[in-house]
Amino acid sequence: MRIDILTLFPETFTSPLNHSILKRAQDKEIVNIVLTNIRDFATDSYRKVDDKPYGGGSGMVMMPGPVFDCFEHVQKLSSEKGRVILLTPQGQKFNQEKAGQLSKEKRLILIAGKYEGFDERIRIGLGAEQISIGDYVLSGGELAAMVIIDAVVRLLSGALGDEDSPKDDSFSNGLLEYPQYTRPEVFRGMKVPDILLSGDHKKIAEWRHQQAVERTKKLRPDLLKENKEQKA
């Protein structure tokens, strides 16, 4: 997979992309992540990429020119057209199901905004899919882009050491993940459940599923409601 990121602050991605799963996935050439600075496509000596909004109002709005020029340049870097995503609070809320859909793409192009948002003609002209990572406002789309990249890359074949690991993650099957334990068997009076020490894999699987259902019912009952509605 190839992931292109269009941003005003490429240095924001340096640390997250160079550690842990994301770094290993790049080293193993499972994913190729390419950063492009939108400011490089500004046309004046001040490298201006934003301006005051027409009609008045606070803040600055990203101008369409640099974004369009940057996007058109980036799209030509690969023969694969790619799925174009605009990171914005107005977008569809990102979840595990969407991460799974995006992980099947050969190329993603993520556009991270800043300031008070995008000139509306960027939304209209690029025909991009709009995605939000939650009902709150960030200073820019960089953090949202990193969340999406992390969630998507870990689903790519070979990115994790255990191919079955993502199947047990929270939200992967509509439930929160079951409780996990490791050594020591007893820690400060808290003991590992006997069933996990039994060696009976069938009973362990049943226990884990039951625990996942109970945990979801207690902490996120909305997920159970959504699953029920989807199956209806």
N, C-alpha and C positions, 0 to 999 in steps of 0.2 A: 504494500500500500504506500501511496505517496500522500503526504499531508502538507499543503502549502498554507502558511499563515501570513496574512497581510496585516501589518501593525505599525503604529508609530513608535513603539518601544520594544524592538526585538530583544534588547538586553534583558527584559523581564523574563524571558523564557530560558535564559542560559542555565541557571541552576536546576530547575525541574527537569529539563530535557537531558541533563548530563548525570543523572543518578538513577539507581534502582532499575525497575522494569523498563522504563522508557529508554534508558541508555543501552541496556542489554538488547532490547528489540532493535535498536538502530545498529548496534555493533553486529548483530546477526543478520542485518539487512532484511528484517521482517517489515520494517517501516522506514521510509525516508522522509524526514521532516525538514522542510525548507522555509526559512524566514525571509520575508521581503519587507523593507521599510517603505511605507507609503510616502514618507517625507522625501524620499529620493525622486519622487515624480512631481514635486512642486515646481512651478515654472518661474518663480521670482527668486531674487538673490537672498531673501529672508527665509526661503523654504516654507512658505506659508501654506498651511493645509486647512485652516479654519477661518471663519469670519462671523460677524454679528448676524443674527437672524433677521430676515425681513419682517416688518411688522412690530419690531421691538421685542424686548424680553431679555432675560438674564443669560449669561453664558455665551459660548461660542459653538457654532455648528460646523461639522466637517464638510468641506467643499466637495462637490462632485468630481471636478476635474482630476485632481491627484488620485482619487480612489479608482475612477474609471481607467485612467492610464496605467496605474499599478496593476489592476486586475487583468487588463488586456495583455500586459507584458507577461504576467505570471501564467496566464492560461496557455500562452505559446511555449512555455518551458517543457511541456509534456504533450504527447499526442493524445493522452487521455483527457477528455474534456473536464471531468470531475463534477462532484456534487458541491454546489456553492452554498455556503452557510453564512448568514449575517448574524452576529451575536448581538442581541438586543432584548431589553426587558419586555418588548411587545411580542416576542416570538412564542412559539409553542414550547411548553415546559419540557425540558430534557429529563429523560428517565432511562432505566435499564433497557427497556424495549427499544427505545430510539438508539441507544448505544449499540445494541445488537444489529439493528438495521444499517447503521453507518459503518459497522465493522465489515460488512459485506461489500462495500464500495472499493473500487480500485484506487480512487483518488478523491480527497476532500480538499476544498479551498475554504478556509475560515477567514472571515473579515472581522477584525476587532476594531470597534469604534472607540472614541474618546470624547471628552468634553460633554456638550449637551446632546450629542447624538448625531445622526446622519442627516444630510440634506435628503428630503423625501425622494428626490430623483435617483438617488443611489438605490433605494429600496425598489423603486419602480423599474429603473433601467437595467439593473443586473438580474432581475427576476430571481433573486436569491431566496432560499428557504430561511426563515427567521426562527432562531432558537434562543430560548432563555433558560438559565439554570435555576431560576427561582424567582419568587415574588419579592424582590428587593432590588435596589439600585447599587451598582458598583461604579468605581471611578472610570472604568474602561472595560473593554471586552477581553483583555488579555487573560485575566483570571478565569473567565468563563471558557475561553478557548482551551486553557490548560486542563480544566476539569473534563471537558469533552474528549480531548486527546488521551488523557489517562484512562478514562472509562472505555474508550474504543480500542486502544492499543492492547490492553490486557486481555481482550477477547480474541485477538488475532492468534492463529495457530502458531505455537512455538514461543509465544511471548512469555508465558509462565512455565515454570519447571514442571508443573503437574497439569496436564491437559484437562483433567476433570475439575480442577480448582474453581473455575468460574461458575460451574454448574451449582455449587453449593453456596455461592455468594448471596447476600441479602438481595431481594428483589428479582433474582434470576428466575424463580419459579412462583413469583407472586407472594412470597413469604419472607420474613426476616430470617437471618441465619440462626441455626440452633447454637446452644452454648458449646464452647470449645474448652478443652483442658489439656495441659501437658504436665511434665514433671515439675515439682515432686507430687507424689500421690496425696500427701496431706500438707497443707500450708496454712499456718496460723489457725489451726483447728478446722479449716475448711477442707473437706475430703472430695476427691473425685468420685462421681456417681459410680456405684458398683457395676452397673450395666456396661460401662465403658471399659471395664477391666475383665469382663466375662469372656471375651473372645468370640461371642455369638454375634456374627455380623448381621444376621437377619434381624435379631432383636435390637441391636444397636441402631440399625437403619430406621426401624419402627419408632424407637425412642427419640431419635433425632427429629423425625418428621413431627411427632407429637409435640416435642418441645418448640419446634419452629412455629407450629400452629398456635400454641398457647402464647408464645412470646408476641406473635403478630397480633393476636386478639387483644392482648394487654396493651401493647405499645403503639400499634398502628392498625386499629380495626378498620380504617378506611381501605386498606389494601384488600382485606377479605371481602369487603363490600364490592370493590371494583372487580375482583375475580368472579364473584357471583353474578354480577351484572353482565360481564363479558360472556359467561357460559350460558346465560339465559337466552 
